[in-house]
Amino acid sequence: MSNLPSPLDSIVVPEKKEKLKFYWDENIKNCGFFKVEREDHTLGNVIFSQLLKDKNVIFCGYKRPHPLEHFIIIKIMTTNEISPLKAFDSALKDLYIELSFLEDFLPENIA
C-alpha cells in the first residue's frame, strides 16, 4: 500500500468541483477572486499578463497557495467602468484571438 497520490489528481477536475468559480471581495468595491481548479503558474501568468493590459484593471495578481493544492486564485480589482467578471471575460477573449493568430501563422512558416 502506498500513500503516493495519483498523477491525474493534478489535472483532472473531480465531478463535484467546478473548474472556475468567482467570489466577490466583500471589503473592496469592484474586486473579486477567481478560483481555477487544476491549473498552475502557466495559465495564471498568461491571464495575469493579459489583464494588466486592460486600462480598467487597477490591480491583478494570482497565486498558487501551496504546491500540493492544485488550483490558482486570481484577484482582480477594476474601475467603476467595468466589473472584474467583464475584465476576466475580455482578457480570455483577447488571449483566444492572439493564440488563434499564432496558430494560423506558425504552420505556414515552420516548414
C-alpha positions in Angstrom: 0.0 0.0 0.0 1.3 3.5 -0.9 0.3 7.0 0.0 1.6 8.3 -3.3 -1.1 10.5 -5.0 -2.3 9.6 -8.5 -0.6 11.7 -11.2 -4.1 12.5 -12.6 -5.0 14.3 -9.3 -3.2 17.4 -10.6 -5.0 17.7 -13.9 -8.5 16.0 -13.7 -11.2 18.1 -12.1 -13.3 15.9 -9.7 -17.0 15.7 -10.6 -18.2 17.6 -7.5 -15.8 20.6 -8.2 -16.3 23.4 -10.7 -13.4 24.3 -13.0 -13.9 28.1 -12.4 -15.6 29.8 -9.5 -16.0 33.5 -8.8 -16.2 35.2 -5.4 -16.8 38.9 -4.7 -14.5 40.6 -2.2 -16.8 42.0 0.4 -14.3 44.6 1.7 -13.2 46.2 -1.6 -15.6 47.6 -4.2 -15.2 46.2 -7.8 -12.9 43.5 -6.6 -13.2 39.7 -6.9 -11.4 36.4 -6.9 -11.5 33.6 -9.4 -10.6 30.1 -8.2 -9.4 28.0 -11.1 -9.2 24.3 -10.4 -6.4 22.1 -11.7 -4.2 24.9 -13.1 -0.8 26.3 -12.2 1.5 29.2 -12.8 1.5 28.6 -16.6 -2.1 29.7 -17.1 -2.1 32.1 -14.1 0.8 34.1 -15.5 -0.8 34.3 -19.0 -4.1 35.6 -17.7 -2.4 37.9 -15.3 -0.3 39.5 -18.1 -3.3 39.9 -20.3 -5.4 41.5 -17.5 -2.7 44.1 -16.9 -3.0 45.3 -20.5 -6.6 46.5 -19.7 -6.7 50.2 -18.7 -9.7 49.5 -16.4 -7.9 46.9 -14.3 -6.4 48.7 -11.2 -4.9 45.6 -9.7 -4.4 42.0 -10.7 -2.5 39.2 -9.1 -2.5 35.4 -8.9 -1.2 32.8 -6.5 -0.9 29.1 -6.1 -1.4 28.7 -2.3 0.5 25.5 -1.9 2.4 23.1 -4.2 0.2 20.2 -3.2 -3.0 22.1 -3.8 -4.0 22.0 -7.5 -5.6 25.4 -8.1 -4.8 29.1 -8.5 -6.5 32.2 -7.3 -6.7 35.3 -9.5 -7.6 38.6 -7.8 -8.9 41.4 -10.0 -9.8 45.0 -8.9 -11.3 47.3 -11.6 -12.5 50.8 -12.1 -16.2 51.6 -11.9 -16.5 51.3 -15.7 -16.2 47.6 -15.8 -16.7 44.6 -13.4 -14.0 42.0 -12.6 -16.1 39.4 -14.4 -16.2 41.5 -17.6 -12.5 42.2 -17.4 -11.7 38.5 -17.0 -14.0 37.6 -19.9 -12.4 40.3 -22.1 -8.9 39.0 -21.2 -9.8 35.4 -22.2 -11.3 36.5 -25.5 -8.2 38.6 -26.3 -6.0 35.6 -25.5 -8.1 33.4 -27.7 -7.7 35.9 -30.6 -3.9 36.1 -30.1 -3.5 32.3 -29.9 -5.7 31.8 -32.9 -3.5 34.2 -34.9 -0.4 32.3 -33.7 -1.9 29.0 -34.6 -2.7 30.3 -38.1 0.7 31.8 -38.6 3.0 29.0 -37.4 2.2 26.1 -39.7 2.8 28.1 -42.8 6.3 29.3 -41.8 7.8 26.3 -39.9 8.5 24.1 -42.9 
